[in-house]
Amino acid sequence: MSSAVPAGAGEPTVTASVVVCVYTEKRWFDIVGAVRSVAAQDVRPVETIVVVDHNDALLARADKEFGPDGVRVLPNRHTRGLSGARNTAVAEATGEVVVFLDDDAAARPGWLRALLAPYADPSVIGVGGIAHPKWPDGRPRTLPGSAPADPDATGELDWVVGCTYTGQPTEQAEMRNLMGCNMSLRAEVFKKVGGFAEDMGRIGKNPLGCEETELCIRARQAYTREGGQPKIIFEPAAAVDHRVSDDRVHWRYLLRRGWAEGLSKAAVSRAVGTGDSLSAESSYTMKILPAGVVREVRERNPVSAAAIVACFGVTAAGYLRGRLPGATSEVRMPVADGAHGTTAPRTGA
């Protein structure tokens, strides 16, 4: 996969606010790297916003480090967690596009230019890029891939660590939803449909997620109901390196993350309907995963083959558990109230 800026990508036609949400000082050096990688881009955002998730010590440290450079450092004014932090940023952002970069990801050169280029098409409402895993010590057997020696190669289970995985496009293409660590949406999307569902998404190390999946589906449904033809674009030239911590390469995290993904997908299904929430999974589960198992068996990597099977099994089990009556609480869906980025809760279907 190439990280070169697409041919013909000139000056962006939209302005951008770049958001980095943070929650712990344990990631301090990652946070500094993320913010510095934004500052090093050849296209400058109108602002960089760092939102600190209910951590006063980190808030003071971040303001001291980044404030002199013009970075806006804000406390999370919403519910604790990633979704609340993102909604805080959305309410404050002034750019026509709101860009989200994870606190443990670093943007490669040309990232922002490539991410903004597709917005020249007015029907594009969101653009996401590729995330390459930055392993602590090479690709682990629990997260196999067809080219383990290639640091930019994908694996079937790389979504477990928040990275682009085998089965996703290898060139610019439309997709159902964006990946949270490297994504952008037009600010008007939040005005139209509200922000991220704060009952979804990570809180600290809790591996629940799918809040960006739900938002993308909700946005697409809203634009389509109004007769639009909204596009969400995957642009692999917009590349970031996403650090994978030591604790995320072991069996325990793999199974815990798979279970949480299943529960999260069940919550999305309740909110936006089963058809849309699982539309991208059929080819992945019927073709990509079996091919990965066969490859690992042929290469005599039983641990890697077992990891694929086990992760699929526990994810499916989590989904089925989440679909049982009363298994999970109702997701309160944000709705736009006419003000930029503000939301009001209602009970999801």
NUZABA-654506 format. One line per field, with one value per residue (C-alpha): x, y negated, z negated; residue in one letter; residue number from 0; chain. Coordinates in steps of 0.2 Angstrom, whole numbers, padded with zeros to 4 digits. Last residue first. Layout:
BEGIN
u c(X/...)
v c(Y/...)
w c(Z/...)
type c(A/...)
seq c(NUM/...)
mol c(A/...)
***
This chain:
BEGIN
u c(-0172/-0160/-0167/-0164/-0149/-0146/-0131/-0121/-0109/-0113/-0130/-0146/-0151/-0143/-0148/-0137/-0143/-0144/-0139/-0150/-0142/-0135/-0140/-0158/-0165/-0151/-0142/-0127/-0124/-0125/-0112/-0100/-0101/-0098/-0083/-0077/-0078/-0069/-0055/-0053/-0053/-0040/-0029/-0030/-0022/-0008/-0005/-0005/0009/0013/0014/0000/-0010/-0006/-0012/-0028/-0033/-0030/-0041/-0055/-0054/-0054/-0068/-0084/-0080/-0073/-0086/-0100/-0093/-0096/-0115/-0116/-0122/-0132/-0143/-0144/-0152/-0146/-0146/-0149/-0137/-0124/-0126/-0124/-0108/-0102/-0105/-0096/-0081/-0080/-0078/-0065/-0055/-0056/-0050/-0036/-0031/-0029/-0020/-0006/-0001/-0010/-0001/0015/0008/0004/0009/-0001/0009/-0002/-0006/-0017/-0011/-0023/-0039/-0055/-0070/-0087/-0099/-0116/-0129/-0142/-0161/-0165/-0166/-0149/-0141/-0149/-0144/-0126/-0125/-0132/-0120/-0105/-0110/-0113/-0096/-0087/-0095/-0089/-0080/-0078/-0060/-0061/-0043/-0049/-0067/-0068/-0083/-0102/-0114/-0108/-0115/-0104/-0111/-0127/-0135/-0136/-0125/-0112/-0112/-0110/-0092/-0087/-0079/-0062/-0053/-0037/-0038/-0057/-0058/-0071/-0087/-0096/-0082/-0079/-0063/-0045/-0033/-0029/-0046/-0050/-0049/-0033/-0033/-0030/-0025/-0034/-0026/-0040/-0042/-0026/-0034/-0033/-0015/-0009/0008/0017/0030/0034/0042/0025/0020/0003/-0002/-0004/-0010/-0008/0009/0016/0022/0039/0044/0034/0024/0020/0004/0001/-0015/-0023/-0034/-0052/-0063/-0080/-0095/-0090/-0104/-0096/-0081/-0066/-0067/-0057/-0041/-0043/-0035/-0021/-0016/-0017/-0006/0008/0022/0016/0004/0009/-0003/-0004/-0015/-0027/-0030/-0047/-0050/-0065/-0068/-0075/-0064/-0070/-0070/-0077/-0092/-0083/-0069/-0081/-0090/-0073/-0070/-0087/-0084/-0067/-0073/-0080/-0097/-0095/-0085/-0068/-0055/-0047/-0030/-0030/-0013/-0005/0013/0014/-0001/0007/0018/0011/-0007/-0003/0005/-0010/-0023/-0013/-0013/-0032/-0037/-0055/-0052/-0040/-0045/-0031/-0036/-0025/-0031/-0034/-0025/-0008/-0004/0014/0012/0025/0013/0002/0017/0021/0004/0005/0023/0019/0004/0015/0028/0014/0006/0007/0001/-0017/-0033/-0030/-0040/-0031/-0041/-0036/-0047/-0048/-0051/-0058/-0053/-0036/-0021/-0016/-0019/-0016/-0008/-0012/0000/0012/0008/0007/0000)
v c(-0009/-0021/-0031/-0050/-0061/-0079/-0084/-0099/-0099/-0116/-0121/-0116/-0103/-0088/-0071/-0060/-0042/-0035/-0017/-0005/0006/0022/0040/0035/0046/0056/0047/0043/0061/0065/0052/0057/0075/0070/0060/0075/0087/0075/0072/0090/0095/0082/0086/0104/0102/0091/0104/0118/0110/0124/0113/0123/0121/0102/0100/0110/0100/0084/0089/0094/0076/0067/0077/0080/0069/0054/0056/0055/0041/0026/0026/0030/0013/0009/0024/0026/0009/-0008/-0008/0010/0016/0004/0011/0029/0023/0016/0033/0042/0030/0032/0051/0049/0036/0048/0063/0053/0045/0061/0070/0057/0043/0029/0029/0024/0008/0006/-0011/-0017/-0024/-0035/-0036/-0047/-0039/-0024/-0035/-0027/-0037/-0039/-0045/-0053/-0051/-0063/-0061/-0068/-0050/-0046/-0060/-0054/-0035/-0040/-0050/-0036/-0023/-0034/-0038/-0019/-0014/-0029/-0023/-0005/-0003/0007/0010/0003/-0004/-0022/-0023/-0017/-0020/-0019/-0026/-0043/-0041/-0052/-0069/-0075/-0070/-0086/-0098/-0084/-0080/-0099/-0098/-0087/-0071/-0065/-0048/-0041/-0032/-0030/-0019/-0025/-0017/-0009/-0011/-0020/-0017/-0024/-0010/0006/0008/0018/0037/0038/0026/0007/0004/0002/0016/0029/0022/0030/0047/0052/0045/0030/0027/0010/0018/0031/0046/0054/0055/0064/0058/0066/0057/0070/0075/0057/0045/0038/0032/0018/0017/0001/0006/-0004/-0014/-0019/-0034/-0040/-0052/-0058/-0067/-0066/-0072/-0089/-0081/-0092/-0083/-0069/-0080/-0082/-0066/-0067/-0084/-0079/-0064/-0071/-0066/-0052/-0055/-0048/-0037/-0034/-0049/-0044/-0057/-0064/-0077/-0089/-0096/-0114/-0120/-0130/-0116/-0119/-0108/-0095/-0095/-0092/-0078/-0069/-0069/-0063/-0049/-0044/-0042/-0052/-0061/-0078/-0094/-0085/-0097/-0108/-0111/-0123/-0121/-0138/-0133/-0141/-0130/-0113/-0109/-0119/-0115/-0097/-0096/-0105/-0094/-0079/-0083/-0087/-0071/-0071/-0066/-0079/-0086/-0092/-0103/-0108/-0123/-0130/-0115/-0117/-0108/-0102/-0092/-0094/-0102/-0086/-0075/-0086/-0083/-0064/-0063/-0073/-0061/-0046/-0053/-0056/-0039/-0035/-0053/-0046/-0052/-0060/-0065/-0073/-0083/-0092/-0106/-0107/-0120/-0114/-0115/-0108/-0113/-0101/-0082/-0079/-0062/-0055/-0059/-0044/-0032/-0017/0000)
w c(-0093/-0102/-0117/-0115/-0120/-0115/-0105/-0101/-0086/-0079/-0086/-0078/-0090/-0082/-0089/-0099/-0101/-0118/-0117/-0126/-0139/-0135/-0137/-0141/-0127/-0119/-0104/-0115/-0118/-0100/-0096/-0110/-0103/-0086/-0092/-0103/-0088/-0075/-0088/-0091/-0073/-0068/-0083/-0080/-0063/-0071/-0084/-0071/-0060/-0048/-0033/-0025/-0041/-0041/-0023/-0026/-0041/-0032/-0017/-0030/-0037/-0021/-0012/-0022/-0037/-0028/-0013/-0026/-0037/-0027/-0028/-0046/-0053/-0038/-0038/-0056/-0060/-0065/-0084/-0089/-0076/-0083/-0100/-0093/-0084/-0101/-0110/-0096/-0096/-0115/-0113/-0100/-0111/-0126/-0115/-0107/-0124/-0133/-0119/-0118/-0106/-0115/-0131/-0123/-0115/-0097/-0090/-0075/-0060/-0050/-0031/-0020/-0004/-0008/-0005/-0010/-0006/-0013/0000/-0002/0012/0007/0008/-0010/-0016/-0009/-0019/-0035/-0031/-0027/-0043/-0054/-0046/-0048/-0067/-0071/-0063/-0072/-0089/-0085/-0101/-0118/-0122/-0140/-0143/-0146/-0141/-0123/-0112/-0114/-0127/-0121/-0104/-0093/-0087/-0080/-0064/-0053/-0063/-0065/-0047/-0043/-0051/-0036/-0043/-0045/-0050/-0056/-0073/-0072/-0056/-0044/-0039/-0024/-0011/0005/0013/0015/0016/0006/0000/-0016/-0016/-0026/-0040/-0043/-0061/-0078/-0087/-0085/-0067/-0063/-0063/-0045/-0043/-0034/-0027/-0031/-0042/-0030/-0038/-0043/-0024/-0024/-0041/-0058/-0074/-0088/-0080/-0084/-0070/-0075/-0093/-0099/-0083/-0074/-0065/-0049/-0049/-0032/-0029/-0031/-0022/-0026/-0018/0000/0011/0013/0022/0018/0002/0009/0007/-0012/-0018/-0005/-0011/-0029/-0027/-0016/-0028/-0039/-0054/-0071/-0081/-0100/-0103/-0089/-0075/-0071/-0057/-0058/-0041/-0038/-0052/-0067/-0080/-0097/-0097/-0087/-0100/-0115/-0105/-0102/-0121/-0124/-0112/-0119/-0137/-0152/-0147/-0140/-0144/-0140/-0145/-0131/-0124/-0109/-0101/-0097/-0100/-0117/-0122/-0117/-0132/-0146/-0140/-0139/-0157/-0164/-0156/-0160/-0179/-0178/-0169/-0164/-0146/-0139/-0122/-0111/-0097/-0082/-0072/-0054/-0048/-0040/-0024/-0022/-0038/-0052/-0065/-0063/-0067/-0082/-0089/-0087/-0093/-0109/-0113/-0110/-0122/-0135/-0133/-0152/-0155/-0152/-0143/-0126/-0111/-0096/-0085/-0068/-0062/-0043/-0030/-0013/0005/0001/0012/0025/0025/0044/0041/0024/0010/0008/-0006/0005/0000)
type c(A/G/T/R/P/A/T/T/G/H/A/G/D/A/V/P/M/R/V/E/S/T/A/G/P/L/R/G/R/L/Y/G/A/A/T/V/G/F/C/A/V/I/A/A/A/S/V/P/N/R/E/R/V/E/R/V/V/G/A/P/L/I/K/M/T/Y/S/S/E/A/S/L/S/D/G/T/G/V/A/R/S/V/A/A/K/S/L/G/E/A/W/G/R/R/L/L/Y/R/W/H/V/R/D/D/S/V/R/H/D/V/A/A/A/P/E/F/I/I/K/P/Q/G/G/E/R/T/Y/A/Q/R/A/R/I/C/L/E/T/E/E/C/G/L/P/N/K/G/I/R/G/M/D/E/A/F/G/G/V/K/K/F/V/E/A/R/L/S/M/N/C/G/M/L/N/R/M/E/A/Q/E/T/P/Q/G/T/Y/T/C/G/V/V/W/D/L/E/G/T/A/D/P/D/A/P/A/S/G/P/L/T/R/P/R/G/D/P/W/K/P/H/A/I/G/G/V/G/I/V/S/P/D/A/Y/P/A/L/L/A/R/L/W/G/P/R/A/A/A/D/D/D/L/F/V/V/V/E/G/T/A/E/A/V/A/T/N/R/A/G/S/L/G/R/T/H/R/N/P/L/V/R/V/G/D/P/G/F/E/K/D/A/R/A/L/L/A/D/N/H/D/V/V/V/I/T/E/V/P/R/V/D/Q/A/A/V/S/R/V/A/G/V/I/D/F/W/R/K/E/T/Y/V/C/V/V/V/S/A/T/V/T/P/E/G/A/G/A/P/V/A/S/S/M)
seq c(348/347/346/345/344/343/342/341/340/339/338/337/336/335/334/333/332/331/330/329/328/327/326/325/324/323/322/321/320/319/318/317/316/315/314/313/312/311/310/309/308/307/306/305/304/303/302/301/300/299/298/297/296/295/294/293/292/291/290/289/288/287/286/285/284/283/282/281/280/279/278/277/276/275/274/273/272/271/270/269/268/267/266/265/264/263/262/261/260/259/258/257/256/255/254/253/252/251/250/249/248/247/246/245/244/243/242/241/240/239/238/237/236/235/234/233/232/231/230/229/228/227/226/225/224/223/222/221/220/219/218/217/216/215/214/213/212/211/210/209/208/207/206/205/204/203/202/201/200/199/198/197/196/195/194/193/192/191/190/189/188/187/186/185/184/183/182/181/180/179/178/177/176/175/174/173/172/171/170/169/168/167/166/165/164/163/162/161/160/159/158/157/156/155/154/153/152/151/150/149/148/147/146/145/144/143/142/141/140/139/138/137/136/135/134/133/132/131/130/129/128/127/126/125/124/123/122/121/120/119/118/117/116/115/114/113/112/111/110/109/108/107/106/105/104/103/102/101/100/99/98/97/96/95/94/93/92/91/90/89/88/87/86/85/84/83/82/81/80/79/78/77/76/75/74/73/72/71/70/69/68/67/66/65/64/63/62/61/60/59/58/57/56/55/54/53/52/51/50/49/48/47/46/45/44/43/42/41/40/39/38/37/36/35/34/33/32/31/30/29/28/27/26/25/24/23/22/21/20/19/18/17/16/15/14/13/12/11/10/9/8/7/6/5/4/3/2/1/0)
mol c(A/A/A/A/A/A/A/A/A/A/A/A/A/A/A/A/A/A/A/A/A/A/A/A/A/A/A/A/A/A/A/A/A/A/A/A/A/A/A/A/A/A/A/A/A/A/A/A/A/A/A/A/A/A/A/A/A/A/A/A/A/A/A/A/A/A/A/A/A/A/A/A/A/A/A/A/A/A/A/A/A/A/A/A/A/A/A/A/A/A/A/A/A/A/A/A/A/A/A/A/A/A/A/A/A/A/A/A/A/A/A/A/A/A/A/A/A/A/A/A/A/A/A/A/A/A/A/A/A/A/A/A/A/A/A/A/A/A/A/A/A/A/A/A/A/A/A/A/A/A/A/A/A/A/A/A/A/A/A/A/A/A/A/A/A/A/A/A/A/A/A/A/A/A/A/A/A/A/A/A/A/A/A/A/A/A/A/A/A/A/A/A/A/A/A/A/A/A/A/A/A/A/A/A/A/A/A/A/A/A/A/A/A/A/A/A/A/A/A/A/A/A/A/A/A/A/A/A/A/A/A/A/A/A/A/A/A/A/A/A/A/A/A/A/A/A/A/A/A/A/A/A/A/A/A/A/A/A/A/A/A/A/A/A/A/A/A/A/A/A/A/A/A/A/A/A/A/A/A/A/A/A/A/A/A/A/A/A/A/A/A/A/A/A/A/A/A/A/A/A/A/A/A/A/A/A/A/A/A/A/A/A/A/A/A/A/A/A/A/A/A/A/A/A/A/A/A/A/A/A/A/A/A/A/A/A/A/A/A/A/A/A/A/A/A/A/A/A/A)
***
